[in-house]
Amino acid sequence: MELTEAHLQRIRDSLPVERGNVSMEVLNFLNAVLYVMENGCKWRRLPERFGKWRTIYT
């Protein structure tokens, strides 16, 4: 499952305010976390479409 922009709009108010140097979109981050949870993969095995795994992991 991947979240869409419409899904994000429904939960955005429940998310913490972004701070610091935010270099990735919240939607992309959430979809990467969901991918890891659903597939049980290691962060290093995250597909490239999510960006660099270290950026998402940290």
Backbone torsions as a table, in degrees:
resi	resn	phi	psi	omega
1	MET	NA	137.5	173.0
2	GLU	-124.1	140.0	177.2
3	LEU	-76.4	148.3	175.6
4	THR	-105.7	173.5	177.2
5	GLU	-59.6	-35.9	178.2
6	ALA	-64.3	-41.4	176.5
7	HIS	-61.4	-45.1	-177.9
8	LEU	-60.8	-39.8	179.7
9	GLN	-61.2	-32.6	-179.3
10	ARG	-72.4	-27.9	-176.9
11	ILE	-109.4	-6.3	-173.9
12	ARG	-53.5	-40.0	-178.5
13	ASP	-67.2	-19.1	179.1
14	SER	-87.8	-11.1	-178.4
15	LEU	-86.5	150.6	177.4
16	PRO	-66.8	156.9	178.7
17	VAL	-68.6	136.7	178.6
18	GLU	-69.8	137.2	179.1
19	ARG	-132.8	161.7	174.3
20	GLY	71.9	-155.1	-178.1
21	ASN	-87.6	87.7	-179.0
22	VAL	-85.6	109.2	-175.0
23	SER	-104.4	5.2	178.9
24	MET	-139.2	155.9	179.6
25	GLU	-74.5	142.1	179.2
26	VAL	-59.0	-41.9	-178.7
27	LEU	-60.9	-42.9	178.9
28	ASN	-64.5	-42.0	178.2
29	PHE	-60.7	-49.1	-178.9
30	LEU	-62.4	-40.2	178.9
31	ASN	-66.5	-35.1	177.0
32	ALA	-65.9	-43.9	178.3
33	VAL	-62.4	-43.8	177.5
34	LEU	-61.0	-39.9	179.7
35	TYR	-60.9	-46.8	-179.9
36	VAL	-62.3	-43.1	-179.4
37	MET	-66.2	-43.4	-177.1
38	GLU	-71.5	-36.1	-174.0
39	ASN	-99.9	-9.2	178.7
40	GLY	63.4	25.9	-178.2
41	CYS	-88.2	163.3	174.1
42	LYS	-77.7	153.1	179.2
43	TRP	-56.3	-37.6	-178.5
44	ARG	-63.6	-20.2	-178.7
45	ARG	-96.9	9.9	179.4
46	LEU	-63.2	131.7	179.5
47	PRO	-57.4	147.8	-176.9
48	GLU	-60.6	-22.6	-177.8
49	ARG	-62.1	-18.4	178.3
50	PHE	-88.8	-10.0	-176.9
51	GLY	100.4	-167.8	-178.2
52	LYS	-70.4	130.1	-175.5
53	TRP	-61.0	-35.6	-178.9
54	ARG	-64.7	-35.6	178.8
55	THR	-63.7	-40.4	-179.0
56	ILE	-75.5	-40.9	-177.3
57	TYR	-64.3	-37.5	-177.0
58	THR	-96.6	NA	NA
